[in-house]
């Protein structure tokens, strides 16, 4: 994954982990490559497995609202993270693509 160039706030991290988790779960199966991608992301933006549980508890609309407020540099970084997560299992499922399109369009409105 790409090195984080800007520090993310706690709220931004929660929102990012929420949408990353959503993309991973979109095809109904968690692949080893996706687990590896999340492990790498945990090191890059500094969060742990408990944080994933917290991120799952926020509403998707709240996550999108937070992501909308991020500067374009952070949004681009998130787009790269989501792309790398989606292909980390060797295949980008159509449900992952659809969800990512929704996320990108929603946060860039």
C-alpha positions as CSV (number, residue, x, y, z in Angstrom):
1,X,0.0,0.0,0.0
2,X,0.9,3.6,-0.4
3,X,2.7,5.4,2.4
4,X,0.4,7.8,4.2
5,X,1.5,11.3,3.4
6,X,-0.8,13.2,5.7
7,X,-1.7,12.4,9.3
8,X,-5.3,11.4,9.7
9,X,-7.5,12.5,12.7
10,X,-9.2,9.9,14.9
11,X,-12.5,10.6,13.2
12,X,-11.0,10.2,9.7
13,X,-9.3,6.9,10.8
14,X,-12.7,5.6,12.1
15,X,-14.4,6.5,8.8
16,X,-11.6,5.1,6.7
17,X,-11.5,1.8,8.6
18,X,-15.3,1.6,8.3
19,X,-15.3,1.9,4.5
20,X,-12.2,-0.4,4.2
21,X,-14.1,-3.0,6.3
22,X,-17.2,-2.5,4.1
23,X,-15.2,-3.1,0.9
24,X,-13.6,-6.3,2.4
25,X,-17.0,-7.6,3.4
26,X,-18.8,-6.6,0.1
27,X,-18.2,-9.9,-1.7
28,X,-19.3,-11.9,1.4
29,X,-15.9,-13.5,2.0
30,X,-12.8,-12.3,3.8
31,X,-9.7,-13.4,1.8
32,X,-6.2,-13.8,3.2
33,X,-4.9,-11.0,1.0
34,X,-7.5,-8.7,2.5
35,X,-6.4,-9.6,6.0
36,X,-2.8,-8.8,5.0
37,X,-3.9,-5.5,3.5
38,X,-5.7,-4.5,6.7
39,X,-2.7,-5.6,8.8
40,X,-0.4,-3.3,6.7
41,X,-2.9,-0.5,6.9
42,X,-3.0,-0.9,10.7
43,X,0.7,-0.1,10.8
44,X,0.5,2.7,8.3
45,X,-2.2,4.8,10.0
46,X,-1.7,3.4,13.5
47,X,-4.8,1.5,14.7
48,X,-5.4,-1.9,16.3
49,X,-8.1,-4.7,16.0
50,X,-10.2,-3.1,18.7
51,X,-10.4,0.0,16.5
52,X,-11.9,-2.1,13.7
53,X,-14.8,-3.0,16.1
54,X,-15.3,0.7,16.9
55,X,-15.3,1.6,13.2
56,X,-17.9,-1.1,12.5
57,X,-20.2,0.6,15.0
58,X,-20.4,3.9,13.2
59,X,-23.1,4.5,10.6
60,X,-22.1,4.5,7.0
61,X,-23.7,7.9,6.5
62,X,-21.6,9.3,9.4
63,X,-18.4,7.8,7.8
64,X,-19.2,9.3,4.4
65,X,-19.9,12.7,6.1
66,X,-16.4,12.6,7.8
67,X,-14.7,11.5,4.5
68,X,-16.4,14.4,2.6
69,X,-14.7,16.9,4.9
70,X,-11.2,15.5,4.3
71,X,-8.8,17.5,2.1
72,X,-8.3,16.2,-1.5
73,X,-4.9,14.7,-0.6
74,X,-6.4,12.5,2.1
75,X,-9.3,11.5,-0.2
76,X,-6.8,10.5,-2.9
77,X,-4.8,8.5,-0.3
78,X,-8.1,6.7,0.8
79,X,-9.0,5.9,-2.8
80,X,-5.6,4.3,-3.2
81,X,-6.0,2.3,0.0
82,X,-9.4,1.1,-1.1
83,X,-8.2,0.1,-4.5
84,X,-5.3,-1.9,-3.0
85,X,-7.6,-3.5,-0.5
86,X,-10.0,-4.5,-3.2
87,X,-7.4,-6.2,-5.4
88,X,-5.4,-7.6,-2.5
89,X,-7.1,-11.0,-2.9
90,X,-6.2,-11.1,-6.6
91,X,-9.7,-10.2,-7.8
92,X,-11.8,-7.1,-7.7
93,X,-15.4,-8.3,-7.2
94,X,-18.2,-6.3,-8.9
95,X,-19.8,-5.7,-5.4
96,X,-16.5,-4.2,-4.3
97,X,-16.3,-2.0,-7.4
98,X,-19.9,-0.8,-6.9
99,X,-19.4,0.0,-3.3
100,X,-16.1,1.9,-4.0
101,X,-17.8,3.9,-6.7
102,X,-20.5,4.9,-4.3
103,X,-18.0,5.8,-1.6
104,X,-15.8,7.9,-4.1
105,X,-18.9,9.7,-5.5
106,X,-20.4,10.4,-2.1
107,X,-17.2,11.8,-0.5
108,X,-16.5,14.0,-3.5
109,X,-20.0,15.6,-3.8
